[in-house]
Amino acid sequence: MSTGRRSAGLLVFRVTEDTGERDVEVLIGHMGGPFWAGRETAAWSVPKGEYGPDEGPEAAARREFTEELGMPVPPGEWISLGEARQRSGKTVTVWALEAEVDLASVVPGTFTMEWPRRSGVQQEFPEMDRFAWCTPEEAAERLVAGQRVFVDRLRDRVRGTAGSPDA
């Protein structure tokens, strides 16, 4: 059953040619907070977030990038990678942007939650606690399953084998 929730994000990438073939490295973040602590596989995400009816997906992607990395979105052309429906029923829309981001300059945004549960204690956690440039193979292991398709679409696009981003 669809929850009607929508999320948008920006997948920053850089082109590589280490193997003689054009490829990419993507910038992804490890989700912060106690639920994700100590987890690596399927615990990383494209910088993204939910938006409501009063905000467009592009504006949400820009806002979330800025909140999660603590820096403005780098200049450049946004490339649509389309949408994908997650297991939760949420629809995620992602754009790619070729840019360099200095990971030492990242200042992650935070959120507050009760932790430990039912303790009455509010603690602050980073939305994403670390970031990394990853090859598509590394990203396939680290990203939550429903977001892996965006790396595949980007890779196809950079290699010149892309069809429709929603295919």
Contacts in CASP RR format, 6 or more apart in sequence:
PFRMAT RR
TARGET T0000
AUTHOR 0000-0000-0000
METHOD contacts of the structure
MODEL  1
MSTGRRSAGLLVFRVTEDTGERDVEVLIGHMGGPFWAGRETAAWSVPKGE
YGPDEGPEAAARREFTEELGMPVPPGEWISLGEARQRSGKTVTVWALEAE
VDLASVVPGTFTMEWPRRSGVQQEFPEMDRFAWCTPEEAAERLVAGQRVF
VDRLRDRVRGTAGSPDA
1 89 0 8 1.000
2 89 0 8 1.000
3 88 0 8 1.000
3 89 0 8 1.000
3 90 0 8 1.000
4 89 0 8 1.000
4 90 0 8 1.000
4 91 0 8 1.000
5 50 0 8 1.000
5 88 0 8 1.000
5 89 0 8 1.000
5 90 0 8 1.000
5 91 0 8 1.000
6 50 0 8 1.000
6 51 0 8 1.000
6 52 0 8 1.000
6 57 0 8 1.000
6 90 0 8 1.000
6 91 0 8 1.000
6 92 0 8 1.000
6 93 0 8 1.000
7 48 0 8 1.000
7 49 0 8 1.000
7 50 0 8 1.000
7 51 0 8 1.000
7 60 0 8 1.000
7 90 0 8 1.000
7 91 0 8 1.000
7 92 0 8 1.000
7 93 0 8 1.000
8 48 0 8 1.000
8 49 0 8 1.000
8 51 0 8 1.000
8 56 0 8 1.000
8 57 0 8 1.000
8 58 0 8 1.000
8 60 0 8 1.000
8 61 0 8 1.000
8 64 0 8 1.000
8 92 0 8 1.000
8 93 0 8 1.000
8 94 0 8 1.000
8 95 0 8 1.000
9 46 0 8 1.000
9 47 0 8 1.000
9 48 0 8 1.000
9 49 0 8 1.000
9 57 0 8 1.000
9 60 0 8 1.000
9 61 0 8 1.000
9 64 0 8 1.000
9 65 0 8 1.000
9 92 0 8 1.000
9 93 0 8 1.000
9 94 0 8 1.000
9 95 0 8 1.000
10 46 0 8 1.000
10 47 0 8 1.000
10 48 0 8 1.000
10 61 0 8 1.000
10 62 0 8 1.000
10 64 0 8 1.000
10 65 0 8 1.000
10 73 0 8 1.000
10 78 0 8 1.000
10 94 0 8 1.000
10 95 0 8 1.000
10 96 0 8 1.000
10 97 0 8 1.000
11 26 0 8 1.000
11 27 0 8 1.000
11 28 0 8 1.000
11 46 0 8 1.000
11 81 0 8 1.000
11 94 0 8 1.000
11 95 0 8 1.000
11 96 0 8 1.000
11 97 0 8 1.000
11 150 0 8 1.000
11 151 0 8 1.000
11 154 0 8 1.000
12 26 0 8 1.000
12 27 0 8 1.000
12 47 0 8 1.000
12 74 0 8 1.000
12 96 0 8 1.000
12 97 0 8 1.000
12 98 0 8 1.000
12 99 0 8 1.000
12 101 0 8 1.000
13 24 0 8 1.000
13 25 0 8 1.000
13 26 0 8 1.000
13 27 0 8 1.000
13 96 0 8 1.000
13 97 0 8 1.000
13 98 0 8 1.000
13 99 0 8 1.000
13 154 0 8 1.000
13 158 0 8 1.000
14 24 0 8 1.000
14 25 0 8 1.000
14 98 0 8 1.000
14 99 0 8 1.000
14 100 0 8 1.000
14 133 0 8 1.000
15 22 0 8 1.000
15 23 0 8 1.000
15 24 0 8 1.000
15 98 0 8 1.000
15 158 0 8 1.000
16 22 0 8 1.000
16 23 0 8 1.000
16 24 0 8 1.000
16 25 0 8 1.000
17 23 0 8 1.000
21 159 0 8 1.000
22 158 0 8 1.000
22 159 0 8 1.000
23 135 0 8 1.000
23 136 0 8 1.000
23 155 0 8 1.000
23 158 0 8 1.000
23 159 0 8 1.000
24 136 0 8 1.000
24 151 0 8 1.000
24 154 0 8 1.000
24 155 0 8 1.000
24 158 0 8 1.000
25 133 0 8 1.000
25 134 0 8 1.000
25 135 0 8 1.000
26 133 0 8 1.000
26 134 0 8 1.000
26 136 0 8 1.000
26 139 0 8 1.000
26 151 0 8 1.000
26 154 0 8 1.000
27 47 0 8 1.000
27 101 0 8 1.000
27 131 0 8 1.000
27 132 0 8 1.000
27 133 0 8 1.000
27 134 0 8 1.000
28 44 0 8 1.000
28 45 0 8 1.000
28 46 0 8 1.000
28 47 0 8 1.000
28 131 0 8 1.000
28 132 0 8 1.000
28 134 0 8 1.000
28 139 0 8 1.000
28 142 0 8 1.000
28 143 0 8 1.000
29 44 0 8 1.000
29 45 0 8 1.000
29 46 0 8 1.000
29 47 0 8 1.000
29 68 0 8 1.000
29 128 0 8 1.000
29 130 0 8 1.000
29 131 0 8 1.000
29 132 0 8 1.000
30 36 0 8 1.000
30 40 0 8 1.000
30 43 0 8 1.000
30 44 0 8 1.000
30 128 0 8 1.000
30 129 0 8 1.000
30 130 0 8 1.000
30 131 0 8 1.000
30 132 0 8 1.000
30 142 0 8 1.000
31 43 0 8 1.000
31 44 0 8 1.000
31 45 0 8 1.000
31 127 0 8 1.000
31 128 0 8 1.000
31 129 0 8 1.000
32 125 0 8 1.000
32 126 0 8 1.000
32 127 0 8 1.000
32 128 0 8 1.000
32 129 0 8 1.000
33 113 0 8 1.000
33 115 0 8 1.000
33 125 0 8 1.000
33 126 0 8 1.000
33 129 0 8 1.000
34 115 0 8 1.000
34 116 0 8 1.000
34 125 0 8 1.000
36 43 0 8 1.000
36 129 0 8 1.000
40 141 0 8 1.000
40 142 0 8 1.000
41 141 0 8 1.000
41 142 0 8 1.000
42 141 0 8 1.000
42 142 0 8 1.000
42 143 0 8 1.000
42 144 0 8 1.000
42 145 0 8 1.000
43 142 0 8 1.000
43 144 0 8 1.000
44 132 0 8 1.000
44 139 0 8 1.000
44 142 0 8 1.000
44 143 0 8 1.000
44 144 0 8 1.000
45 128 0 8 1.000
45 143 0 8 1.000
45 144 0 8 1.000
45 147 0 8 1.000
46 92 0 8 1.000
46 94 0 8 1.000
46 143 0 8 1.000
46 147 0 8 1.000
46 150 0 8 1.000
47 64 0 8 1.000
47 65 0 8 1.000
47 68 0 8 1.000
47 69 0 8 1.000
47 128 0 8 1.000
48 61 0 8 1.000
48 64 0 8 1.000
48 92 0 8 1.000
48 94 0 8 1.000
49 60 0 8 1.000
49 64 0 8 1.000
50 60 0 8 1.000
50 90 0 8 1.000
51 57 0 8 1.000
51 59 0 8 1.000
51 60 0 8 1.000
51 63 0 8 1.000
52 60 0 8 1.000
55 63 0 8 1.000
57 93 0 8 1.000
58 78 0 8 1.000
58 95 0 8 1.000
61 93 0 8 1.000
61 94 0 8 1.000
61 95 0 8 1.000
62 73 0 8 1.000
65 73 0 8 1.000
66 72 0 8 1.000
66 73 0 8 1.000
67 109 0 8 1.000
67 127 0 8 1.000
68 108 0 8 1.000
68 109 0 8 1.000
68 127 0 8 1.000
68 128 0 8 1.000
69 101 0 8 1.000
69 106 0 8 1.000
69 107 0 8 1.000
69 108 0 8 1.000
69 128 0 8 1.000
69 131 0 8 1.000
70 106 0 8 1.000
70 107 0 8 1.000
70 108 0 8 1.000
70 109 0 8 1.000
71 101 0 8 1.000
71 105 0 8 1.000
71 106 0 8 1.000
71 107 0 8 1.000
73 97 0 8 1.000
74 97 0 8 1.000
74 99 0 8 1.000
74 100 0 8 1.000
74 101 0 8 1.000
75 99 0 8 1.000
76 97 0 8 1.000
76 98 0 8 1.000
76 99 0 8 1.000
77 97 0 8 1.000
77 98 0 8 1.000
78 95 0 8 1.000
78 96 0 8 1.000
78 97 0 8 1.000
79 95 0 8 1.000
79 96 0 8 1.000
79 97 0 8 1.000
79 98 0 8 1.000
79 154 0 8 1.000
79 157 0 8 1.000
80 95 0 8 1.000
80 165 0 8 1.000
81 94 0 8 1.000
81 95 0 8 1.000
81 96 0 8 1.000
81 150 0 8 1.000
81 153 0 8 1.000
81 154 0 8 1.000
81 157 0 8 1.000
81 165 0 8 1.000
82 93 0 8 1.000
82 94 0 8 1.000
82 150 0 8 1.000
82 153 0 8 1.000
82 165 0 8 1.000
82 166 0 8 1.000
83 91 0 8 1.000
83 92 0 8 1.000
83 93 0 8 1.000
83 94 0 8 1.000
83 166 0 8 1.000
84 91 0 8 1.000
84 92 0 8 1.000
84 94 0 8 1.000
84 146 0 8 1.000
84 147 0 8 1.000
84 149 0 8 1.000
84 150 0 8 1.000
85 91 0 8 1.000
85 92 0 8 1.000
86 92 0 8 1.000
86 144 0 8 1.000
86 146 0 8 1.000
86 147 0 8 1.000
87 145 0 8 1.000
87 146 0 8 1.000
92 146 0 8 1.000
92 147 0 8 1.000
94 147 0 8 1.000
94 150 0 8 1.000
96 150 0 8 1.000
96 154 0 8 1.000
96 157 0 8 1.000
101 131 0 8 1.000
103 131 0 8 1.000
103 132 0 8 1.000
103 133 0 8 1.000
106 131 0 8 1.000
108 126 0 8 1.000
108 127 0 8 1.000
108 128 0 8 1.000
108 129 0 8 1.000
109 126 0 8 1.000
109 127 0 8 1.000
109 128 0 8 1.000
110 124 0 8 1.000
110 125 0 8 1.000
110 126 0 8 1.000
110 127 0 8 1.000
111 124 0 8 1.000
111 125 0 8 1.000
111 127 0 8 1.000
112 122 0 8 1.000
112 123 0 8 1.000
112 124 0 8 1.000
112 125 0 8 1.000
113 122 0 8 1.000
113 123 0 8 1.000
113 125 0 8 1.000
114 120 0 8 1.000
114 121 0 8 1.000
114 122 0 8 1.000
114 123 0 8 1.000
115 121 0 8 1.000
115 122 0 8 1.000
115 123 0 8 1.000
115 125 0 8 1.000
132 138 0 8 1.000
132 142 0 8 1.000
134 142 0 8 1.000
136 151 0 8 1.000
136 152 0 8 1.000
136 155 0 8 1.000
139 148 0 8 1.000
139 151 0 8 1.000
140 148 0 8 1.000
140 151 0 8 1.000
143 151 0 8 1.000
153 162 0 8 1.000
153 165 0 8 1.000
156 162 0 8 1.000
156 163 0 8 1.000
157 165 0 8 1.000
END
